[in-house]
């Protein structure tokens, strides 16, 4: 299999080629390694070198033989060092075991060939850490691929990989999916296990999954890895049908709420508004009821509570790692805004956490009540198609914790609501910007309602097809 042939196939198609004997798994992986080697010097998306050989995976799984990569944050594989995008962890800390989701990725047949870049501890909507340098967007290498799953998104968009691990605590699957022209599904809280290391990472905001090029890959992968582990906090109802079967345009008449104004008042680029309008027209043309509407959130209270969640999480991670390593935190080990956020988080009390939890409860109930009247809520994914490299510079000494938070969520004002409420959300490509950049459209669904969400995503994939688009930096 040569690179140009390899890049034509999504994960579902590659798995079928291997299963039918038309190509062997080693041939697919040789093509993947060659594809990564071709594009990564321009993208800087991989942390370190590719593995000497792919990690063990079950060839009989539904994605048997499909190349894959692991984001350098939260999920981990036995013996593979994790750095979390930080100088604090040096060459990385190897874990003696797989996380439960890593084991499920292996059982699905996904064979990891490397580790992808993340910003420091994941708290950035761009991927440009001091530790590893900026990762670049394959559509325009002067621009960021988004964050925090930017390394994974850049390699998948450049067609070096068909699918890669990603996670999302405030938009970190959906933001890079939007910037890179991919499908970025954030499942409902509890749909994908975070065992054994966490019960509710980031006070319940953190969710694990992947970025893909097609809706069918996202649906099939969710079929392969969803479900709880013993001791998990959540036990979601099983879907009425497989997620793969649900990933087709819905037959019934849906009620769709549409809003393009950012809840926090951030300016929204016209290209983002236009992409949502095109998606709304496609849904209306398919017979669904579309109207302008948005939940009435208490934005000021939400931002204050979300800042508490993020800074307490960073304090726990940074100070915990420093204690384990026997070092003192300082600018030689942490970027300025990470250190500022960790220091802020260290000052918080239990009362602050309980106050934040009350706001999260109010926010969750506000969105749940809103979605009793609508099946899905359609928004831009981000307030602009992407950002320049350096715009979200985490080592900016002029910013304190709140200043850094505000800068991130001025670019990404639409995504964190689904993290706080636990609802599923997906970003899919809309029409491109005048510059030719990808533009993301976000669809938010009811809690545990991934089937409806995938159906809407499949409809948009048919109405606004993106499969034949190619970035400037592309393998093959």
PLY file of the C-alpha trace (Angstrom):
ply
format ascii 1.0
element vertex 476
property float x
property float y
property float z
element edge 475
property int vertex1
property int vertex2
end_header
0.00 0.00 0.00
1.53 3.34 -1.00
0.89 6.61 0.83
-1.49 8.04 -1.77
-3.68 4.94 -1.58
-3.53 4.87 2.23
-4.69 8.47 2.56
-7.86 7.86 0.52
-9.41 5.70 3.25
-10.98 6.50 6.59
-10.55 4.10 9.51
-13.65 2.07 8.63
-12.43 1.50 5.07
-8.88 0.65 6.14
-10.19 -1.92 8.60
-12.29 -3.52 5.86
-9.27 -3.74 3.54
-7.32 -5.55 6.28
-10.25 -7.77 7.21
-10.84 -8.81 3.59
-7.16 -9.59 3.03
-6.69 -6.93 0.36
-3.85 -5.45 2.38
-2.00 -6.55 5.51
-1.79 -4.63 8.78
2.02 -4.27 8.45
1.56 -2.74 5.00
-0.95 -0.24 6.37
1.38 0.68 9.21
4.34 1.10 6.88
2.25 3.56 4.86
1.21 5.36 8.04
4.81 5.72 9.24
5.81 7.07 5.84
2.87 9.49 5.86
3.75 10.78 9.33
7.39 11.18 8.33
6.30 13.18 5.29
4.15 15.75 7.10
5.38 15.98 10.68
8.50 18.05 9.96
6.12 20.82 8.86
3.49 20.24 11.56
5.43 19.30 14.71
2.44 17.23 15.81
4.23 14.18 17.19
6.02 14.18 20.56
9.32 12.40 20.08
9.86 9.75 17.46
7.27 7.20 16.32
7.37 3.96 18.25
9.78 1.33 16.94
6.73 -0.82 16.25
2.99 -0.24 16.74
1.63 -1.04 20.18
-0.09 -4.41 20.43
-3.73 -4.42 19.33
-6.35 -7.05 18.49
-6.49 -7.55 14.72
-9.92 -9.16 15.09
-11.38 -5.93 16.50
-13.66 -3.72 14.39
-10.73 -1.44 13.56
-8.13 -4.18 13.34
-4.93 -2.94 11.71
-5.83 0.78 11.77
-2.98 3.15 12.76
-3.64 5.41 15.72
-1.90 7.82 18.11
-2.24 8.72 21.79
-2.55 12.30 22.98
0.08 13.14 25.60
-2.49 13.76 28.33
-4.69 11.71 30.72
-5.00 8.42 28.78
-1.84 6.35 28.87
-0.42 3.06 27.66
1.76 0.71 29.67
5.40 1.73 29.52
4.86 4.81 27.34
6.13 8.06 28.94
3.63 10.87 29.40
4.75 14.50 29.55
1.43 16.44 29.54
3.12 19.05 27.35
5.19 20.28 30.28
8.87 20.71 31.11
7.89 19.76 34.66
7.67 16.10 33.66
10.94 16.14 31.71
11.26 13.16 29.35
7.98 11.79 30.68
6.59 9.52 33.33
5.88 5.94 32.15
2.86 4.22 33.67
2.94 0.49 34.54
-0.56 -0.13 33.15
-3.04 0.85 30.45
-6.01 3.02 31.30
-9.29 1.20 30.66
-9.93 3.22 27.51
-6.45 2.44 26.19
-7.25 -1.25 26.66
-10.49 -0.74 24.74
-8.67 1.05 21.92
-6.34 -1.94 21.69
-9.28 -4.37 21.74
-10.90 -2.38 18.93
-7.78 -3.05 16.87
-6.30 0.46 16.92
-2.51 0.17 16.97
-0.81 3.30 18.29
2.32 4.41 16.47
3.20 7.49 18.55
2.22 10.24 20.97
0.69 13.56 19.87
1.37 17.05 21.19
-0.75 18.91 23.72
-0.39 22.31 25.39
0.81 22.29 28.98
-1.70 20.31 31.09
-4.27 20.84 28.32
-5.31 24.35 29.37
-5.13 26.13 26.03
-7.21 26.33 22.86
-3.94 26.19 20.92
-1.15 23.60 20.93
2.13 25.46 21.35
3.87 24.50 24.55
7.32 25.71 25.55
8.31 22.06 26.03
7.65 20.94 22.46
7.17 24.12 20.41
4.16 25.07 18.30
2.14 22.50 16.41
0.97 23.88 13.08
-2.29 23.66 11.18
-1.95 21.68 7.92
-4.35 24.09 6.20
-2.05 27.04 6.93
1.15 26.51 8.88
1.09 30.09 10.19
-2.09 29.15 12.07
-2.76 26.93 15.06
-4.56 23.58 14.78
-6.42 24.46 17.99
-6.12 22.73 21.31
-5.71 20.96 23.40
-5.87 17.95 21.04
-4.03 19.86 18.33
-1.33 17.27 17.65
-3.89 14.55 17.01
-6.04 16.83 14.86
-3.11 18.03 12.73
-2.02 14.48 11.85
-5.56 13.31 11.09
-6.30 16.40 8.96
-3.04 15.90 7.04
-4.21 12.31 6.41
-1.17 10.83 8.10
-3.58 9.02 10.45
-7.26 8.19 10.00
-8.10 8.62 13.70
-6.34 9.67 16.90
-7.06 9.90 20.60
-8.33 13.22 21.98
-9.91 14.51 25.16
-12.08 17.48 26.04
-12.40 19.53 29.24
-13.59 22.81 27.70
-13.67 22.10 23.97
-10.38 20.27 23.41
-11.85 17.73 20.97
-14.18 20.13 19.17
-11.91 23.18 18.88
-9.10 21.40 16.95
-11.69 19.49 14.93
-13.13 22.84 13.84
-9.73 24.38 13.08
-8.60 21.31 11.09
-11.81 20.31 9.27
-12.56 17.12 11.21
-15.35 15.42 13.11
-14.88 16.01 16.82
-17.37 14.15 19.00
-17.40 14.85 22.74
-19.56 12.06 24.20
-21.83 12.50 27.22
-20.19 12.45 30.61
-19.89 8.79 31.59
-20.38 7.39 28.09
-16.65 6.58 27.81
-14.88 5.35 30.93
-12.08 7.30 32.58
-11.05 4.34 34.79
-9.00 3.67 36.76
-7.28 7.01 37.39
-10.34 9.23 37.71
-13.98 9.24 38.70
-14.71 12.74 37.35
-11.64 14.39 35.82
-11.64 18.17 36.08
-14.66 18.13 38.41
-16.62 16.22 35.78
-15.69 18.40 32.82
-13.15 16.01 31.25
-14.22 13.46 28.63
-12.12 11.05 26.55
-12.59 10.04 22.91
-11.00 10.83 19.51
-10.93 12.97 16.37
-11.90 11.42 13.03
-12.36 12.39 9.40
-15.83 10.85 9.00
-19.02 10.59 11.03
-19.11 6.82 10.51
-15.66 6.48 12.09
-16.79 8.45 15.15
-19.93 6.32 15.46
-18.15 3.00 14.95
-15.43 3.90 17.41
-18.01 4.90 20.01
-19.66 1.50 19.54
-16.28 -0.12 20.19
-15.26 1.75 23.35
-18.34 3.05 25.17
-19.52 1.68 28.49
-18.62 1.72 32.15
-16.07 -0.14 34.25
-16.69 -1.51 37.76
-16.57 1.42 40.17
-17.43 4.09 37.59
-19.66 6.88 38.86
-22.03 6.78 35.88
-24.02 4.04 34.18
-25.63 5.44 31.04
-28.49 3.70 29.24
-27.36 1.64 26.28
-28.32 3.13 22.91
-31.52 1.83 21.35
-29.51 0.83 18.29
-25.80 0.82 17.52
-24.22 4.21 17.14
-23.15 3.16 13.66
-26.78 2.54 12.70
-27.75 5.88 14.24
-25.22 7.73 12.06
-27.59 8.36 9.17
-29.88 11.33 8.45
-32.78 11.22 10.92
-36.14 10.17 9.50
-38.30 12.07 11.99
-38.91 15.79 12.26
-36.45 17.41 14.67
-36.73 20.76 16.41
-33.44 22.61 16.01
-32.44 25.71 17.99
-29.85 27.92 16.29
-27.78 30.72 17.77
-24.61 32.41 16.55
-24.20 35.03 19.28
-21.56 34.06 21.83
-23.08 33.70 25.31
-20.21 35.76 26.77
-20.54 38.52 24.17
-17.31 37.69 22.31
-17.29 38.85 18.68
-18.06 36.05 16.20
-16.41 35.95 12.77
-18.77 36.18 9.81
-17.39 32.91 8.39
-18.51 31.12 11.55
-21.96 32.66 11.36
-22.22 31.74 7.68
-21.26 28.12 8.35
-24.02 27.79 10.95
-26.51 29.41 8.58
-25.60 26.88 5.88
-26.06 24.01 8.32
-29.42 25.42 9.44
-30.60 25.66 5.82
-29.55 22.05 5.21
-31.56 20.87 8.21
-34.56 22.94 7.18
-34.37 21.61 3.63
-34.46 18.08 5.06
-37.79 18.87 6.74
-36.67 19.78 10.25
-37.98 22.77 12.18
-35.30 25.39 12.70
-35.64 28.52 14.83
-33.38 31.01 16.54
-33.15 30.31 20.26
-30.53 30.02 23.00
-30.47 29.06 26.68
-30.46 31.90 29.21
-27.23 31.19 31.07
-25.80 33.24 33.94
-22.53 33.86 32.12
-20.77 35.78 34.88
-21.42 33.06 37.45
-20.49 30.36 34.94
-17.12 31.90 34.12
-16.24 32.35 37.78
-17.14 28.72 38.52
-15.35 27.37 35.45
-12.21 29.26 36.48
-12.41 27.54 39.89
-12.65 24.14 38.20
-9.71 24.72 35.89
-7.35 26.36 38.36
-8.01 23.82 41.10
-7.36 21.02 38.58
-4.09 22.65 37.51
-3.05 23.18 41.13
-3.70 19.54 41.93
-1.78 18.32 38.87
1.16 20.72 39.03
1.76 20.73 42.77
1.12 17.00 42.99
3.68 16.28 40.26
6.19 18.67 41.83
5.86 16.95 45.20
6.30 13.52 43.64
9.38 14.68 41.74
10.83 16.62 44.67
11.07 19.95 42.82
9.78 23.48 43.38
7.49 25.03 40.79
8.82 28.05 38.94
9.09 29.59 35.46
11.86 27.16 34.55
9.36 24.27 34.82
5.95 25.80 34.05
4.68 28.34 31.57
3.66 31.64 33.11
-0.12 31.21 32.81
-0.01 27.60 34.02
1.89 28.72 37.10
-0.50 31.65 37.63
-3.51 29.33 37.36
-1.96 26.74 39.69
-1.13 29.42 42.24
-4.68 30.75 42.03
-6.09 27.26 42.41
-3.95 26.67 45.48
-5.70 29.56 47.25
-9.18 28.11 46.79
-11.13 26.56 49.64
-13.66 23.75 49.86
-16.32 26.45 50.01
-15.17 27.75 46.62
-15.53 24.27 45.12
-19.02 23.81 46.55
-20.04 27.25 45.27
-18.78 26.31 41.79
-20.72 23.05 41.99
-23.92 24.98 42.70
-23.37 27.10 39.60
-22.68 23.98 37.53
-25.94 22.48 38.78
-27.87 25.61 37.78
-26.18 25.67 34.37
-26.95 22.00 33.77
-30.60 22.44 34.63
-30.87 25.54 32.46
-29.61 23.67 29.39
-31.67 20.56 30.19
-34.87 22.65 30.42
-33.98 24.38 27.15
-33.48 21.04 25.41
-36.92 19.78 26.46
-38.17 22.08 23.70
-35.49 21.23 21.15
-33.75 18.08 19.99
-30.44 19.80 19.27
-28.81 23.20 19.60
-26.72 24.48 16.67
-23.90 27.02 17.18
-20.47 27.88 15.79
-17.78 25.73 17.37
-15.43 28.69 17.82
-15.73 32.45 17.40
-13.16 32.44 14.57
-11.99 29.70 12.20
-8.58 29.51 13.93
-5.89 31.67 15.54
-2.40 32.68 14.54
0.47 30.81 16.13
1.40 32.90 19.15
-2.02 34.46 19.76
-2.74 32.05 22.62
0.76 32.15 24.06
0.63 30.48 27.47
3.98 31.93 28.56
2.64 35.49 28.30
3.86 37.20 31.49
1.23 39.94 31.22
-1.66 37.59 32.02
-2.96 36.42 35.36
-5.23 33.39 35.79
-8.45 35.23 34.91
-6.82 37.06 32.01
-5.66 33.75 30.52
-9.09 32.18 31.02
-10.82 35.11 29.32
-8.43 35.04 26.37
-9.05 31.33 25.73
-12.81 31.56 25.99
-13.03 34.69 23.85
-11.85 32.44 21.02
-13.91 29.45 22.20
-17.10 30.79 23.85
-19.43 27.99 22.72
-17.83 24.77 23.89
-17.42 24.71 27.68
-21.19 24.63 28.33
-21.33 20.99 27.24
-18.44 20.07 29.52
-20.15 21.55 32.56
-23.55 20.05 31.71
-22.21 16.68 30.57
-24.18 16.83 27.33
-22.80 15.35 24.11
-21.62 17.74 21.40
-20.00 17.33 18.02
-18.13 19.68 15.70
-18.41 19.03 11.97
-17.02 21.07 9.08
-19.21 23.74 7.53
-18.40 25.72 4.39
-14.84 27.06 4.33
-13.88 30.63 5.19
-12.92 33.09 2.40
-9.27 32.16 3.10
-10.07 28.49 2.48
-9.76 27.54 6.16
-12.06 24.97 7.75
-14.93 26.31 9.87
-16.61 24.22 12.55
-20.32 23.90 13.26
-21.24 22.56 16.69
-24.31 20.45 17.42
-25.25 19.97 21.09
-27.65 17.19 22.10
-29.52 16.03 25.17
-27.64 14.08 27.80
-27.04 10.49 26.62
-28.48 11.49 23.23
-25.54 10.62 20.97
-27.81 8.79 18.50
-29.66 11.99 17.57
-26.42 13.94 17.46
-24.78 11.44 15.11
-27.85 11.46 12.87
-27.68 15.24 12.50
-23.92 15.06 11.88
-24.51 12.46 9.15
-27.12 14.69 7.51
-24.68 17.60 7.47
-21.93 15.35 6.10
-24.20 14.56 3.14
-25.50 18.10 2.65
-22.18 19.90 3.15
-19.63 17.24 2.14
-16.05 17.66 3.29
-14.40 14.30 2.47
-12.69 15.55 -0.70
-11.16 18.68 0.80
-7.38 18.64 1.17
-5.14 20.90 3.28
-1.93 22.49 2.04
0.16 19.98 4.00
-1.16 16.53 3.20
0.44 13.10 3.07
0.76 11.57 -0.34
0 1
1 2
2 3
3 4
4 5
5 6
6 7
7 8
8 9
9 10
10 11
11 12
12 13
13 14
14 15
15 16
16 17
17 18
18 19
19 20
20 21
21 22
22 23
23 24
24 25
25 26
26 27
27 28
28 29
29 30
30 31
31 32
32 33
33 34
34 35
35 36
36 37
37 38
38 39
39 40
40 41
41 42
42 43
43 44
44 45
45 46
46 47
47 48
48 49
49 50
50 51
51 52
52 53
53 54
54 55
55 56
56 57
57 58
58 59
59 60
60 61
61 62
62 63
63 64
64 65
65 66
66 67
67 68
68 69
69 70
70 71
71 72
72 73
73 74
74 75
75 76
76 77
77 78
78 79
79 80
80 81
81 82
82 83
83 84
84 85
85 86
86 87
87 88
88 89
89 90
90 91
91 92
92 93
93 94
94 95
95 96
96 97
97 98
98 99
99 100
100 101
101 102
102 103
103 104
104 105
105 106
106 107
107 108
108 109
109 110
110 111
111 112
112 113
113 114
114 115
115 116
116 117
117 118
118 119
119 120
120 121
121 122
122 123
123 124
124 125
125 126
126 127
127 128
128 129
129 130
130 131
131 132
132 133
133 134
134 135
135 136
136 137
137 138
138 139
139 140
140 141
141 142
142 143
143 144
144 145
145 146
146 147
147 148
148 149
149 150
150 151
151 152
152 153
153 154
154 155
155 156
156 157
157 158
158 159
159 160
160 161
161 162
162 163
163 164
164 165
165 166
166 167
167 168
168 169
169 170
170 171
171 172
172 173
173 174
174 175
175 176
176 177
177 178
178 179
179 180
180 181
181 182
182 183
183 184
184 185
185 186
186 187
187 188
188 189
189 190
190 191
191 192
192 193
193 194
194 195
195 196
196 197
197 198
198 199
199 200
200 201
201 202
202 203
203 204
204 205
205 206
206 207
207 208
208 209
209 210
210 211
211 212
212 213
213 214
214 215
215 216
216 217
217 218
218 219
219 220
220 221
221 222
222 223
223 224
224 225
225 226
226 227
227 228
228 229
229 230
230 231
231 232
232 233
233 234
234 235
235 236
236 237
237 238
238 239
239 240
240 241
241 242
242 243
243 244
244 245
245 246
246 247
247 248
248 249
249 250
250 251
251 252
252 253
253 254
254 255
255 256
256 257
257 258
258 259
259 260
260 261
261 262
262 263
263 264
264 265
265 266
266 267
267 268
268 269
269 270
270 271
271 272
272 273
273 274
274 275
275 276
276 277
277 278
278 279
279 280
280 281
281 282
282 283
283 284
284 285
285 286
286 287
287 288
288 289
289 290
290 291
291 292
292 293
293 294
294 295
295 296
296 297
297 298
298 299
299 300
300 301
301 302
302 303
303 304
304 305
305 306
306 307
307 308
308 309
309 310
310 311
311 312
312 313
313 314
314 315
315 316
316 317
317 318
318 319
319 320
320 321
321 322
322 323
323 324
324 325
325 326
326 327
327 328
328 329
329 330
330 331
331 332
332 333
333 334
334 335
335 336
336 337
337 338
338 339
339 340
340 341
341 342
342 343
343 344
344 345
345 346
346 347
347 348
348 349
349 350
350 351
351 352
352 353
353 354
354 355
355 356
356 357
357 358
358 359
359 360
360 361
361 362
362 363
363 364
364 365
365 366
366 367
367 368
368 369
369 370
370 371
371 372
372 373
373 374
374 375
375 376
376 377
377 378
378 379
379 380
380 381
381 382
382 383
383 384
384 385
385 386
386 387
387 388
388 389
389 390
390 391
391 392
392 393
393 394
394 395
395 396
396 397
397 398
398 399
399 400
400 401
401 402
402 403
403 404
404 405
405 406
406 407
407 408
408 409
409 410
410 411
411 412
412 413
413 414
414 415
415 416
416 417
417 418
418 419
419 420
420 421
421 422
422 423
423 424
424 425
425 426
426 427
427 428
428 429
429 430
430 431
431 432
432 433
433 434
434 435
435 436
436 437
437 438
438 439
439 440
440 441
441 442
442 443
443 444
444 445
445 446
446 447
447 448
448 449
449 450
450 451
451 452
452 453
453 454
454 455
455 456
456 457
457 458
458 459
459 460
460 461
461 462
462 463
463 464
464 465
465 466
466 467
467 468
468 469
469 470
470 471
471 472
472 473
473 474
474 475
